[in-house]
Structure formats: structure tokens, C-alpha cells
Amino acid sequence: MSESSSAPLRIERDGDVAVVVLDNPPLNLFDAATFDAMETVAGELVALTDPSRADRARAVLVEARGKVVSGGVDVTYFRDVAEGPDPARVGGELWARLLRVANTIEDLPVPTVFAAHGLTLTAAFELALSCDILLAAEKASFGLVEIVVGLTPSMGGPQRLAERAGVARAKELVFTGERYPAAVLERWNVVNRVLPDEGFAEAAREYARRVAAGPTLAHAATKRLANVAVREGARAADALVPEVSGPLFATEDLRGAVASFLTEGPGKATYAGR
């Protein structure tokens, strides 16, 4: 795993949780090294969450070190692209790379949680929108501020904001380039939960541990059905149910949970992710 303390993005383990750590002080800016590390980490997460692994990670938590989650992208990176010999091609290749990362995170077969303890701008916010659950501390704020350099967010931000908050809110957030408090984005259904600043990091870890302890294969089915429903419609998700939910009857987790329910009552089952 990416456990080098010098890596701007690395993976640590907390039991069944794979913790992705953004650590590129002082502002956790996304630069060339961070983009490269994102690709590496995404590939490692695919391997770590593979159902065939005995030690698979059953949830992913993304967190950041320092006072802010991220101040955004290092603008010198955009300058170098714009002043290069073929900026349109290179820019397009950059967005294709980053969208592959976002798609990979989104498609992981386990719950993914992003913990935002402070300011979260541009690429970091878009990465958060690729996760299933976005937790925010009371003091956290968010922005897609690409208009200041003449860009639109292109790592999936506008379209995923539209899924969560609606098209009009997504356009407003991007058009204005404003920073929005966590409480506002919770009302807009972008942030799932706002938690107290005090003890936020541990609360986010505990949330990730809790979802990791659940029925992992059932969670994977939930993700597929929900994502298909929002993008292709409820009937398309209905058509997928036999394929993704039928096999759950053959899992150790379901058999064990049913037996526990019948002998001990509801809520006493433990799950192994099998």
C-alpha cells in the first residue's frame, strides 16, 4: 500500500477501513505528484476491496491532514498546460485521467466516505462528490472556484452536484465560484451530515468503521441499484435487481444474519463480508 510518509496521497489501514490520506502541506494542493498519486491509490483501492481477498477493505475513508482539506489545484500546473505546445490535447488528456480516477472511486464495491474538516476546494471537492457519503465538520466550507482561472470543474463536479442538489443548484455553485458553508450544502443534499468540529476526525473514523462492519455484499448491491436509478431510471434499476440482489441469498452474511434474527432478535448479527 501507499504508506510512504512523503506521498501526497497514501493509504493506511484502520481495521476493515482503507483510509486514504491527503497530506501535501501546507495547503494540500493538487499538483502533478498528487495527480499521479491519485491514479496509484485508485488502483490500489480496487485491489484492496476485491471480494476475493481474505483481508479486503470493507469501507474506504478519505481524510486530510492540516488546517484545510485542500486549497485546490496548484495553478502553475494549469499554466504549464496552457503554455505548452498543444494545450487542448494535453488538457483533455488530463481530464480523462482524473475522470477515470473519479469513476474508479465511485465504482468501488464498498461504501466510501469523505471527511471534510475544513476548506475543501476544486479537485478535493470533486473527489468528495465521487464518494458515497460526504461528512463535514461545522467549520468546513466548499467551493468549485475554477472560474477564477477561466475553467469549469472537469473531474465530475458539475454533473455529480446536479445528481445531489439538482441542476439549478449545481449551475449556481459553479457560476458564482463562491464558497459554501457545510450547513448550506447539507440543506442542498450535497453534504450528508454536519458533525461537531470537536472530535470530528474520530467521529468520521467511527462512521466508516460502522459501515465497514455491515453486510458488505449487500452494500455493493445498494450502490449499484442507487447509481443506476439516478442515471437510467427506477425501471432500469428494477431490471437489475435479480442480478445483484438474488445472489445475496447465497452469502454467509445473509444466512448468519437470518439465523441470528430468528434466535436472538434483530440487530445482533455480525458480518464477515462474505
Backbone as JSON, one array per atom type, in Angstrom:
{
  "sequence": "MSESSSAPLRIERDGDVAVVVLDNPPLNLFDAATFDAMETVAGELVALTDPSRADRARAVLVEARGKVVSGGVDVTYFRDVAEGPDPARVGGELWARLLRVANTIEDLPVPTVFAAHGLTLTAAFELALSCDILLAAEKASFGLVEIVVGLTPSMGGPQRLAERAGVARAKELVFTGERYPAAVLERWNVVNRVLPDEGFAEAAREYARRVAAGPTLAHAATKRLANVAVREGARAADALVPEVSGPLFATEDLRGAVASFLTEGPGKATYAGR",
  "N": [[0.83, -1.2, 0.0], [0.24, 2.4, -0.27], [2.1, 3.67, 1.81], [4.12, 5.42, 2.32], [5.44, 8.16, 4.05], [6.02, 10.43, 2.68], [4.44, 10.58, 0.46], [1.98, 12.41, -1.34], [-0.6, 11.55, -1.37], [-1.87, 8.77, 0.17], [-2.4, 5.39, 1.37], [-3.64, 4.11, 4.37], [-4.33, 1.62, 6.88], [-7.16, 1.01, 8.9], [-8.22, -1.27, 10.64], [-10.9, -2.81, 9.11], [-11.18, -0.74, 7.39], [-10.0, 1.11, 4.67], [-7.97, 3.81, 4.66], [-7.65, 6.72, 2.98], [-5.27, 9.14, 2.76], [-4.81, 12.52, 2.39], [-2.07, 14.47, 2.14], [-0.28, 16.97, 1.71], [1.39, 19.32, 2.55], [1.67, 22.99, 2.63], [-1.04, 23.43, 2.08], [-2.3, 21.31, 0.95], [-2.38, 21.16, -1.86], [-3.35, 20.19, -5.17], [-1.16, 18.88, -7.33], [1.18, 17.91, -9.94], [2.43, 15.63, -8.83], [0.52, 14.84, -6.95], [-1.69, 14.25, -8.57], [-0.63, 12.05, -9.94], [-0.33, 10.33, -7.76], [-3.0, 10.0, -7.07], [-3.94, 8.35, -9.15], [-2.43, 6.05, -8.65], [-3.3, 5.35, -6.05], [-6.02, 4.91, -6.53], [-5.94, 2.59, -8.12], [-4.83, 0.84, -6.23], [-6.88, 0.75, -4.36], [-8.87, -0.59, -5.74], [-7.74, -3.15, -5.81], [-7.55, -3.64, -3.03], [-10.2, -3.76, -2.22], [-11.22, -5.95, -3.42], [-13.45, -8.63, -3.61], [-12.45, -11.23, -3.38], [-10.3, -11.22, -1.7], [-8.97, -12.2, 1.41], [-8.33, -10.37, 3.35], [-9.74, -8.09, 2.68], [-10.53, -4.62, 2.3], [-13.39, -3.18, 3.71], [-14.63, -0.81, 3.67], [-14.03, 2.56, 2.62], [-12.32, 5.42, 3.63], [-11.78, 8.82, 3.12], [-9.56, 11.26, 4.1], [-7.94, 14.27, 5.32], [-4.83, 15.81, 6.18], [-3.73, 18.57, 8.24], [-4.68, 22.13, 8.39], [-6.57, 22.74, 6.44], [-8.68, 20.98, 4.13], [-8.14, 21.06, 1.36], [-6.61, 23.54, -0.67], [-7.14, 23.53, -3.31], [-6.19, 23.23, -6.78], [-2.78, 23.4, -7.75], [-2.01, 26.26, -9.34], [0.08, 26.74, -11.08], [0.34, 24.41, -12.44], [-1.81, 24.38, -14.25], [-1.0, 26.61, -15.71], [1.31, 25.66, -16.96], [0.22, 23.72, -18.64], [-1.41, 25.32, -20.28], [0.48, 26.92, -21.55], [1.91, 25.16, -23.01], [2.84, 23.14, -25.94], [0.55, 21.96, -27.1], [-2.11, 22.68, -25.86], [-4.92, 22.09, -25.79], [-5.13, 19.34, -26.39], [-3.52, 18.21, -24.35], [-4.82, 19.18, -22.1], [-7.31, 17.92, -22.37], [-6.5, 15.25, -22.11], [-5.64, 15.3, -19.46], [-8.07, 15.73, -18.05], [-9.4, 13.39, -18.77], [-7.8, 11.45, -17.5], [-8.24, 12.15, -14.79], [-10.97, 11.85, -14.54], [-11.18, 9.11, -14.86], [-10.08, 8.29, -12.45], [-11.98, 9.37, -10.65], [-14.26, 7.93, -11.46], [-13.41, 5.33, -10.85], [-13.21, 5.43, -8.03], [-15.87, 5.91, -7.43], [-17.06, 3.56, -8.31], [-16.19, 1.57, -6.63], [-16.69, -1.47, -4.79], [-17.58, -1.13, -2.17], [-18.74, 0.82, 0.68], [-17.94, 4.28, 0.48], [-16.47, 7.02, 2.1], [-16.12, 10.46, 2.61], [-14.33, 12.72, 4.53], [-14.57, 15.94, 5.52], [-12.89, 18.38, 7.08], [-12.36, 21.05, 6.98], [-11.72, 23.87, 4.85], [-12.52, 23.04, 1.53], [-11.69, 22.75, -1.63], [-12.15, 22.78, -5.2], [-10.51, 20.25, -6.88], [-10.41, 18.52, -4.66], [-12.99, 18.75, -3.62], [-14.4, 17.72, -5.78], [-13.45, 15.11, -5.73], [-14.58, 14.35, -3.31], [-17.27, 14.35, -4.06], [-17.38, 12.09, -5.55], [-17.52, 10.12, -3.76], [-19.58, 7.98, -1.68], [-20.69, 8.95, 0.7], [-20.64, 12.1, 2.22], [-19.19, 13.62, 4.8], [-19.09, 16.41, 6.97], [-17.35, 18.78, 8.95], [-18.54, 21.31, 11.25], [-17.26, 23.75, 10.7], [-16.4, 23.45, 8.14], [-16.07, 24.29, 4.66], [-16.96, 24.68, 1.19], [-16.08, 24.74, -2.28], [-16.3, 25.14, -5.82], [-14.23, 26.67, -7.58], [-13.25, 27.25, -10.06], [-13.73, 29.21, -11.96], [-12.1, 31.37, -11.49], [-9.79, 30.97, -12.84], [-10.65, 30.72, -15.35], [-11.8, 28.26, -16.03], [-14.0, 25.37, -16.13], [-15.18, 23.13, -13.63], [-13.92, 19.9, -14.04], [-13.63, 17.29, -13.25], [-15.78, 15.8, -12.8], [-17.43, 17.26, -11.14], [-19.67, 19.23, -11.7], [-21.72, 17.56, -12.81], [-22.12, 15.63, -10.81], [-22.84, 17.2, -8.67], [-25.26, 18.06, -9.73], [-26.7, 15.67, -9.64], [-26.95, 15.35, -6.89], [-27.94, 17.8, -5.81], [-29.57, 18.96, -7.7], [-30.05, 20.46, -10.95], [-30.18, 23.3, -11.15], [-29.07, 24.26, -8.74], [-26.5, 23.19, -8.97], [-25.5, 24.6, -11.19], [-25.59, 27.2, -10.13], [-23.71, 27.06, -8.03], [-21.32, 26.59, -9.42], [-21.25, 28.69, -11.32], [-21.07, 31.01, -9.71], [-18.76, 30.6, -8.22], [-18.49, 30.75, -5.53], [-17.79, 30.19, -2.0], [-19.24, 27.75, -0.02], [-20.88, 27.2, 3.05], [-20.81, 24.28, 5.19], [-23.32, 23.76, 6.36], [-25.15, 24.9, 4.59], [-24.76, 23.34, 2.28], [-25.54, 20.92, 3.29], [-28.29, 21.31, 3.52], [-28.83, 21.41, 0.83], [-28.53, 18.82, 0.09], [-26.02, 17.96, -0.67], [-23.92, 17.62, 1.17], [-23.91, 14.96, 3.43], [-23.99, 14.72, 6.28], [-23.52, 17.07, 8.92], [-21.14, 17.39, 11.34], [-20.04, 17.97, 14.76], [-17.25, 20.21, 15.23], [-15.4, 19.59, 17.23], [-13.8, 16.66, 17.92], [-14.23, 15.68, 15.37], [-12.64, 14.19, 13.5], [-12.31, 11.64, 14.67], [-14.99, 10.93, 14.88], [-15.68, 10.7, 12.2], [-14.05, 8.56, 11.49], [-15.21, 6.58, 13.09], [-17.74, 6.43, 11.92], [-17.05, 5.39, 9.41], [-15.99, 2.93, 10.22], [-18.32, 1.77, 11.19], [-19.98, 1.44, 8.91], [-18.32, -0.27, 7.56], [-18.54, -2.55, 9.05], [-20.89, -3.65, 8.33], [-23.18, -5.55, 6.14], [-21.29, -6.29, 3.61], [-21.5, -7.19, 0.9], [-24.17, -6.77, 0.4], [-24.21, -4.01, 0.65], [-22.75, -3.34, -1.64], [-24.57, -4.11, -3.61], [-26.61, -2.28, -3.07], [-25.33, 0.12, -3.79], [-24.99, -0.21, -6.58], [-27.67, -0.39, -7.48], [-28.76, 2.09, -6.65], [-27.13, 3.93, -8.05], [-27.64, 3.24, -10.72], [-30.36, 3.81, -10.81], [-30.48, 6.64, -10.47], [-29.25, 7.5, -12.76], [-30.24, 6.11, -14.95], [-32.85, 5.59, -14.43], [-35.65, 4.4, -12.41], [-36.89, 2.05, -13.35], [-34.89, 0.81, -14.82], [-33.15, 0.17, -12.76], [-34.83, -1.59, -11.4], [-34.86, -3.72, -13.21], [-32.34, -4.69, -12.84], [-32.3, -5.81, -10.37], [-32.76, -8.72, -9.89], [-30.27, -9.73, -10.73], [-28.33, -8.52, -9.06], [-29.29, -8.67, -6.44], [-30.39, -11.19, -6.04], [-28.2, -13.11, -5.73], [-27.44, -12.56, -3.1], [-28.74, -14.21, -1.33], [-27.18, -16.41, -1.22], [-25.04, -15.82, 0.37], [-22.74, -15.94, 3.14], [-23.14, -13.97, 5.02], [-25.89, -13.24, 4.84], [-27.15, -15.68, 5.52], [-26.15, -16.06, 8.1], [-27.1, -13.75, 9.37], [-29.88, -14.07, 9.18], [-30.24, -16.37, 10.73], [-29.36, -15.36, 13.19], [-31.27, -13.4, 13.63], [-33.57, -14.94, 13.99], [-33.0, -16.4, 16.27], [-31.9, -14.69, 18.22], [-33.06, -12.21, 17.87], [-33.6, -9.01, 16.2], [-30.82, -7.04, 14.89], [-28.56, -8.11, 16.11], [-26.75, -9.44, 14.62], [-23.53, -10.24, 13.24], [-21.15, -9.44, 10.69], [-19.15, -10.8, 8.06], [-18.51, -10.0, 5.59], [-18.88, -11.75, 3.48]],
  "CA": [[0.0, 0.0, 0.0], [0.97, 3.66, -0.34], [2.26, 4.08, 3.2], [5.24, 6.34, 2.46], [5.02, 9.42, 4.67], [6.29, 11.53, 1.77], [3.48, 10.57, -0.63], [0.93, 13.4, -1.1], [-1.83, 10.79, -1.17], [-1.43, 7.43, 0.53], [-3.4, 4.56, 2.02], [-3.35, 3.47, 5.64], [-5.42, 0.73, 7.28], [-7.76, 1.08, 10.23], [-9.05, -2.46, 10.64], [-11.53, -3.11, 7.83], [-11.29, 0.51, 6.63], [-8.84, 1.66, 3.97], [-8.0, 5.26, 4.87], [-6.87, 7.49, 2.01], [-4.82, 10.34, 3.46], [-4.25, 13.62, 1.6], [-1.08, 15.1, 3.03], [0.64, 17.7, 0.86], [1.39, 20.62, 3.21], [0.79, 23.41, 3.72], [-2.43, 23.63, 1.66], [-2.79, 20.1, 0.27], [-2.69, 21.48, -3.25], [-3.25, 19.12, -6.15], [-0.14, 19.17, -8.32], [1.47, 16.74, -10.77], [2.7, 14.47, -7.98], [-0.74, 14.41, -6.34], [-2.48, 13.59, -9.61], [-0.04, 10.72, -10.14], [-0.64, 9.53, -6.59], [-4.42, 9.65, -7.15], [-4.07, 7.18, -10.02], [-1.86, 4.9, -7.94], [-4.18, 5.0, -4.94], [-7.26, 4.35, -7.08], [-5.65, 1.21, -8.48], [-4.64, 0.06, -5.01], [-8.19, 0.56, -3.72], [-9.54, -1.67, -6.47], [-7.18, -4.41, -5.32], [-7.83, -3.82, -1.61], [-11.62, -4.04, -2.0], [-11.59, -7.12, -4.2], [-14.15, -9.59, -2.73], [-11.73, -12.49, -3.22], [-9.23, -11.08, -0.7], [-9.34, -12.52, 2.79], [-8.14, -9.18, 4.17], [-10.25, -6.96, 1.89], [-11.09, -3.46, 2.97], [-14.84, -3.23, 3.57], [-15.07, 0.57, 3.51], [-12.94, 3.49, 2.33], [-12.47, 6.76, 4.2], [-10.82, 9.8, 2.62], [-9.39, 12.34, 5.05], [-6.79, 15.12, 5.01], [-4.05, 16.36, 7.28], [-3.53, 20.01, 8.2], [-5.79, 23.02, 8.73], [-7.58, 22.71, 5.39], [-8.68, 19.75, 3.33], [-7.34, 21.41, 0.19], [-6.78, 24.84, -1.29], [-7.43, 23.36, -4.73], [-5.12, 22.81, -7.68], [-1.64, 24.31, -7.92], [-2.33, 26.94, -10.59], [1.2, 26.63, -12.01], [0.1, 23.22, -13.27], [-2.64, 24.84, -15.36], [-0.19, 27.5, -16.54], [2.2, 24.84, -17.79], [-0.59, 23.11, -19.7], [-1.87, 26.36, -21.2], [1.6, 27.47, -22.3], [2.57, 24.08, -23.71], [2.7, 23.13, -27.39], [-0.77, 21.5, -27.55], [-2.86, 22.73, -24.61], [-6.24, 21.45, -25.85], [-4.96, 17.9, -26.28], [-2.99, 17.87, -23.03], [-5.89, 19.42, -21.14], [-8.28, 16.85, -22.49], [-5.92, 14.04, -21.53], [-5.66, 15.47, -18.0], [-9.42, 15.49, -17.53], [-9.7, 11.96, -18.94], [-7.12, 10.76, -16.41], [-8.86, 12.42, -13.49], [-12.31, 11.25, -14.53], [-11.01, 7.68, -14.61], [-9.91, 8.15, -11.01], [-13.28, 9.62, -10.02], [-15.13, 6.79, -11.76], [-12.92, 4.18, -10.1], [-13.63, 5.61, -6.64], [-17.33, 5.8, -7.4], [-17.47, 2.2, -8.61], [-15.68, 0.59, -5.66], [-17.8, -2.28, -4.3], [-17.75, -0.94, -0.73], [-19.07, 2.21, 0.98], [-16.84, 5.25, 0.51], [-16.82, 8.16, 2.95], [-15.18, 11.58, 2.57], [-14.4, 13.52, 5.75], [-14.08, 17.3, 5.27], [-12.8, 19.07, 8.37], [-12.13, 22.47, 6.77], [-11.9, 24.35, 3.48], [-12.41, 21.96, 0.55], [-11.88, 23.42, -2.92], [-11.92, 22.23, -6.54], [-10.3, 18.82, -7.08], [-10.76, 17.79, -3.44], [-14.44, 18.73, -3.56], [-14.87, 16.79, -6.79], [-13.17, 13.78, -5.21], [-15.6, 14.09, -2.3], [-18.53, 14.06, -4.73], [-17.3, 10.73, -6.09], [-17.73, 9.19, -2.65], [-20.98, 7.73, -1.35], [-21.11, 9.75, 1.85], [-19.81, 13.27, 2.5], [-19.31, 14.14, 6.16], [-18.42, 17.71, 7.09], [-17.33, 19.46, 10.24], [-19.32, 22.55, 11.24], [-16.48, 24.85, 10.13], [-15.99, 23.14, 6.76], [-16.7, 25.01, 3.56], [-16.69, 24.01, -0.07], [-16.23, 25.57, -3.47], [-15.73, 24.85, -7.13], [-13.87, 28.07, -7.86], [-12.44, 27.24, -11.29], [-13.93, 30.4, -12.78], [-11.03, 32.36, -11.27], [-8.74, 30.73, -13.84], [-11.28, 30.54, -16.65], [-12.12, 26.85, -16.27], [-15.13, 24.74, -15.45], [-14.76, 21.9, -12.96], [-13.97, 18.86, -15.07], [-13.38, 15.98, -12.67], [-17.09, 15.24, -12.48], [-18.14, 18.06, -10.16], [-21.0, 19.74, -12.05], [-22.72, 16.51, -13.01], [-22.43, 14.98, -9.55], [-23.64, 18.16, -7.92], [-26.61, 18.02, -10.29], [-27.34, 14.48, -9.1], [-27.24, 15.5, -5.46], [-28.63, 19.03, -5.44], [-30.38, 19.46, -8.79], [-29.3, 21.17, -11.98], [-30.11, 24.73, -10.88], [-28.1, 24.49, -7.67], [-25.17, 22.89, -9.5], [-25.08, 25.74, -12.01], [-25.36, 28.34, -9.24], [-22.47, 26.89, -7.29], [-20.18, 26.72, -10.33], [-21.26, 30.02, -11.94], [-20.66, 32.04, -8.77], [-17.44, 30.35, -7.67], [-18.5, 31.1, -4.11], [-17.55, 29.14, -1.01], [-20.49, 27.47, 0.66], [-20.71, 26.53, 4.34], [-21.3, 22.91, 5.27], [-24.74, 23.74, 6.69], [-25.9, 25.19, 3.37], [-24.7, 22.19, 1.39], [-26.36, 19.86, 3.88], [-29.66, 21.59, 3.1], [-28.93, 21.13, -0.6], [-28.31, 17.37, -0.09], [-24.66, 17.68, -1.14], [-23.31, 17.05, 2.37], [-24.83, 14.05, 4.11], [-24.13, 15.07, 7.69], [-22.6, 18.02, 9.53], [-20.8, 16.92, 12.67], [-19.31, 18.98, 15.53], [-15.81, 20.34, 14.98], [-14.7, 18.87, 18.28], [-13.86, 15.22, 17.75], [-14.73, 15.33, 14.04], [-11.83, 13.16, 12.85], [-12.64, 10.34, 15.23], [-16.38, 10.64, 14.53], [-15.68, 10.23, 10.81], [-13.48, 7.21, 11.51], [-16.19, 5.67, 13.66], [-18.77, 6.24, 10.9], [-16.51, 4.46, 8.41], [-15.91, 1.6, 10.83], [-19.67, 1.24, 11.32], [-20.46, 0.92, 7.63], [-17.46, -1.4, 7.2], [-18.97, -3.73, 9.81], [-22.19, -4.1, 7.83], [-23.17, -6.59, 5.11], [-20.53, -5.67, 2.54], [-22.02, -7.54, -0.41], [-25.45, -6.07, 0.27], [-23.89, -2.6, 0.38], [-22.36, -3.24, -3.05], [-25.81, -4.15, -4.38], [-27.27, -0.99, -2.87], [-24.64, 1.14, -4.6], [-25.3, -0.4, -8.0], [-29.07, -0.07, -7.73], [-28.97, 3.53, -6.5], [-26.47, 4.65, -9.13], [-28.38, 3.01, -11.96], [-31.65, 4.51, -10.72], [-30.35, 8.08, -10.66], [-28.73, 7.8, -14.09], [-31.01, 5.45, -16.0], [-34.25, 5.5, -14.04], [-36.01, 3.35, -11.46], [-37.19, 0.79, -14.03], [-33.61, 0.18, -15.15], [-32.68, -0.44, -11.51], [-35.69, -2.76, -11.15], [-34.43, -4.81, -14.08], [-31.05, -5.18, -12.36], [-32.45, -6.41, -9.03], [-32.48, -10.16, -9.79], [-28.84, -9.99, -10.93], [-27.47, -8.07, -7.96], [-29.85, -8.99, -5.13], [-30.61, -12.63, -5.92], [-27.05, -13.84, -5.16], [-27.25, -12.29, -1.68], [-29.26, -15.34, -0.57], [-26.14, -17.43, -1.13], [-23.9, -15.32, 1.13], [-22.62, -16.29, 4.56], [-23.69, -12.87, 5.82], [-27.35, -13.34, 4.92], [-27.54, -16.87, 6.28], [-25.85, -15.82, 9.5], [-27.98, -12.71, 9.9], [-31.22, -14.65, 9.33], [-30.2, -17.26, 11.91], [-29.27, -14.5, 14.37], [-32.57, -12.75, 13.81], [-34.56, -15.91, 14.47], [-32.63, -16.93, 17.6], [-31.54, -13.64, 19.17], [-33.77, -10.98, 17.59], [-32.96, -8.15, 15.2], [-29.73, -6.14, 15.26], [-27.48, -8.78, 16.83], [-25.89, -10.15, 13.66], [-22.23, -9.7, 12.83], [-20.93, -9.74, 9.28], [-17.76, -11.03, 7.65], [-18.32, -9.51, 4.23], [-18.82, -12.93, 2.6]],
  "C": [[0.87, 1.25, 0.0], [1.15, 4.22, 1.06], [3.46, 5.0, 3.41], [4.76, 7.68, 3.0], [5.24, 10.6, 3.75], [5.29, 11.6, 0.62], [2.38, 11.58, -0.35], [-0.43, 12.77, -0.9], [-1.41, 9.35, -0.92], [-2.57, 6.69, 1.22], [-2.85, 4.0, 3.32], [-4.52, 2.53, 5.95], [-5.86, 1.02, 8.7], [-8.74, -0.08, 10.3], [-9.58, -2.76, 9.25], [-11.64, -1.87, 6.93], [-9.96, 0.85, 5.97], [-8.95, 3.18, 4.05], [-7.07, 5.93, 3.86], [-6.55, 8.83, 2.65], [-4.24, 11.32, 2.45], [-3.34, 14.42, 2.51], [0.0, 15.75, 2.17], [0.73, 19.14, 1.38], [2.06, 21.71, 2.36], [-0.69, 23.45, 3.35], [-3.03, 22.41, 0.96], [-3.23, 20.39, -1.17], [-2.53, 20.25, -4.13], [-2.28, 19.57, -7.24], [0.15, 17.89, -9.11], [1.68, 15.49, -9.93], [1.42, 13.94, -7.34], [-1.63, 13.72, -7.35], [-1.95, 12.19, -9.89], [-0.4, 9.79, -8.98], [-2.11, 9.13, -6.57], [-4.63, 8.41, -8.01], [-3.56, 5.92, -9.33], [-2.8, 4.41, -6.85], [-5.47, 4.37, -5.46], [-7.06, 2.88, -7.47], [-5.48, 0.32, -7.26], [-5.97, -0.21, -4.31], [-8.99, -0.53, -4.43], [-9.05, -3.02, -5.96], [-7.57, -4.68, -3.87], [-9.28, -4.18, -1.35], [-12.13, -5.23, -2.79], [-12.24, -8.16, -3.27], [-13.39, -10.89, -2.5], [-10.64, -12.42, -2.16], [-9.73, -11.42, 0.69], [-9.25, -11.29, 3.68], [-8.7, -7.93, 3.48], [-10.69, -5.82, 2.8], [-12.58, -3.44, 2.69], [-15.46, -1.84, 3.6], [-13.83, 1.39, 3.22], [-13.29, 4.83, 2.96], [-11.39, 7.65, 3.62], [-10.77, 10.95, 3.62], [-8.12, 13.12, 4.69], [-6.11, 15.56, 6.28], [-3.97, 17.88, 7.13], [-4.79, 20.8, 8.49], [-6.91, 22.99, 7.7], [-7.56, 21.34, 4.74], [-7.85, 19.98, 2.08], [-7.67, 22.82, -0.28], [-7.02, 24.75, -2.78], [-6.22, 22.87, -5.51], [-4.02, 23.86, -7.69], [-1.76, 24.96, -9.3], [-1.15, 26.91, -11.57], [1.06, 25.41, -12.91], [-0.76, 23.61, -14.48], [-1.86, 25.77, -16.29], [0.69, 26.7, -17.48], [1.44, 24.17, -18.92], [-0.96, 24.16, -20.75], [-0.75, 26.91, -22.07], [2.37, 26.39, -23.07], [2.25, 24.07, -25.19], [1.31, 22.73, -27.88], [-1.72, 21.49, -26.35], [-4.21, 22.04, -24.66], [-6.12, 19.94, -25.69], [-4.51, 17.51, -24.89], [-4.05, 18.09, -21.95], [-6.94, 18.34, -21.18], [-7.78, 15.55, -21.89], [-5.9, 14.11, -20.0], [-7.04, 15.14, -17.44], [-9.8, 14.02, -17.68], [-9.05, 11.13, -17.84], [-7.88, 10.91, -15.1], [-10.26, 11.85, -13.41], [-12.22, 9.74, -14.33], [-10.83, 7.41, -13.12], [-11.25, 8.31, -10.3], [-14.23, 8.45, -10.24], [-14.72, 5.55, -10.98], [-13.35, 4.25, -8.64], [-15.13, 5.36, -6.51], [-17.8, 4.35, -7.54], [-16.93, 1.16, -7.64], [-16.84, -0.16, -5.02], [-17.99, -2.22, -2.79], [-18.16, 0.51, -0.49], [-17.82, 3.08, 1.04], [-17.32, 6.51, 1.21], [-15.74, 9.22, 2.82], [-15.41, 12.42, 3.81], [-13.76, 14.88, 5.5], [-14.08, 18.08, 6.58], [-12.63, 20.57, 8.21], [-12.41, 22.84, 5.32], [-11.6, 23.23, 2.48], [-12.72, 22.52, -0.83], [-11.56, 22.49, -4.09], [-11.71, 20.72, -6.54], [-10.68, 18.0, -5.85], [-12.27, 17.68, -3.29], [-14.99, 17.74, -4.59], [-14.59, 15.34, -6.38], [-14.21, 13.4, -4.17], [-16.93, 13.71, -2.94], [-18.54, 12.69, -5.39], [-17.52, 9.68, -5.0], [-19.22, 9.06, -2.34], [-21.5, 8.7, -0.3], [-20.12, 10.89, 2.05], [-20.14, 13.79, 3.89], [-18.53, 15.44, 6.26], [-18.46, 18.2, 8.52], [-18.11, 20.78, 10.11], [-18.57, 23.69, 10.55], [-16.08, 24.6, 8.68], [-16.73, 24.03, 5.77], [-16.19, 24.43, 2.25], [-16.84, 24.98, -1.23], [-15.62, 24.94, -4.7], [-15.45, 26.22, -7.74], [-13.07, 28.21, -9.16], [-12.63, 28.47, -12.16], [-12.8, 31.41, -12.61], [-9.87, 32.15, -12.23], [-9.36, 30.4, -15.2], [-11.61, 29.11, -17.03], [-13.49, 26.51, -15.72], [-14.62, 23.5, -14.75], [-14.94, 20.72, -13.9], [-13.55, 17.49, -14.56], [-14.69, 15.38, -12.17], [-17.93, 16.09, -11.55], [-19.53, 18.53, -10.56], [-22.05, 18.65, -12.17], [-23.07, 15.8, -11.72], [-23.13, 15.92, -8.59], [-25.08, 18.16, -8.42], [-27.37, 16.81, -9.78], [-27.78, 14.68, -7.66], [-28.18, 16.67, -5.17], [-29.61, 19.54, -6.5], [-29.57, 20.34, -9.72], [-29.13, 22.64, -11.63], [-29.08, 25.05, -9.79], [-26.68, 24.22, -8.16], [-24.65, 24.07, -10.32], [-24.76, 26.95, -11.14], [-24.0, 28.24, -8.57], [-21.26, 27.11, -8.17], [-20.11, 28.12, -10.92], [-20.72, 31.09, -11.0], [-19.22, 31.86, -8.3], [-17.36, 30.69, -6.19], [-18.14, 29.89, -3.24], [-18.81, 28.98, -0.17], [-20.25, 26.75, 1.97], [-21.31, 25.13, 4.31], [-22.8, 22.87, 5.51], [-25.61, 24.01, 5.47], [-25.92, 23.96, 2.46], [-25.38, 20.96, 1.98], [-27.82, 20.07, 3.49], [-29.88, 21.28, 1.63], [-28.72, 19.65, -0.93], [-26.97, 17.05, -0.74], [-23.86, 17.04, -0.02], [-24.33, 16.16, 3.05], [-25.08, 14.44, 5.55], [-23.09, 16.12, 8.07], [-22.4, 17.59, 10.98], [-20.03, 18.0, 13.42], [-17.82, 19.0, 15.18], [-15.01, 19.51, 15.98], [-14.89, 17.37, 18.08], [-14.28, 14.77, 16.37], [-13.96, 14.17, 13.42], [-12.18, 11.77, 13.36], [-14.08, 9.96, 14.92], [-16.47, 10.11, 13.11], [-15.11, 8.82, 10.73], [-14.51, 6.21, 12.03], [-17.33, 5.41, 12.68], [-18.3, 5.22, 9.87], [-16.41, 3.05, 8.96], [-17.3, 0.95, 10.91], [-20.19, 0.69, 9.99], [-19.6, -0.26, 7.17], [-17.9, -2.68, 7.9], [-20.29, -4.29, 9.32], [-22.05, -5.19, 6.78], [-22.57, -6.05, 3.81], [-21.12, -5.96, 1.16], [-23.39, -6.89, -0.65], [-25.23, -4.59, 0.01], [-23.51, -2.4, -1.09], [-23.59, -3.26, -3.95], [-26.57, -2.84, -4.26], [-26.65, 0.09, -3.75], [-25.02, 1.0, -6.07], [-26.73, 0.02, -8.3], [-29.33, 1.44, -7.66], [-28.35, 4.31, -7.65], [-27.18, 4.46, -10.46], [-29.7, 3.78, -11.94], [-31.51, 5.99, -11.02], [-29.93, 8.43, -12.08], [-29.56, 7.21, -15.23], [-32.47, 5.29, -15.67], [-34.53, 4.3, -13.15], [-36.28, 2.02, -12.14], [-35.92, 0.06, -14.44], [-33.02, -0.49, -13.91], [-33.51, -1.67, -11.17], [-35.21, -3.97, -11.96], [-33.13, -5.45, -13.59], [-31.17, -5.96, -11.05], [-32.18, -7.91, -9.01], [-30.99, -10.49, -9.89], [-28.02, -9.64, -9.71], [-27.98, -8.48, -6.58], [-30.11, -10.49, -4.95], [-29.45, -13.36, -5.29], [-26.82, -13.58, -3.68], [-27.76, -13.44, -0.82], [-28.22, -16.44, -0.39], [-24.95, -16.99, -0.28], [-23.93, -15.82, 2.57], [-23.28, -15.22, 5.42], [-25.2, -12.98, 5.95], [-27.77, -14.54, 5.76], [-27.3, -16.66, 7.78], [-26.78, -14.8, 10.12], [-29.4, -13.23, 10.1], [-31.26, -15.55, 10.57], [-30.15, -16.44, 13.2], [-30.6, -13.84, 14.67], [-33.57, -13.71, 14.46], [-34.26, -16.4, 15.88], [-32.41, -15.84, 18.65], [-32.33, -12.35, 18.99], [-32.98, -10.09, 16.67], [-31.79, -7.34, 15.78], [-28.59, -6.8, 16.01], [-26.47, -9.45, 15.9], [-24.55, -9.44, 13.49], [-21.95, -10.22, 11.43], [-19.45, -9.89, 8.99], [-17.49, -10.52, 6.25], [-18.24, -10.61, 3.21], [-20.22, -13.41, 2.25]]
}
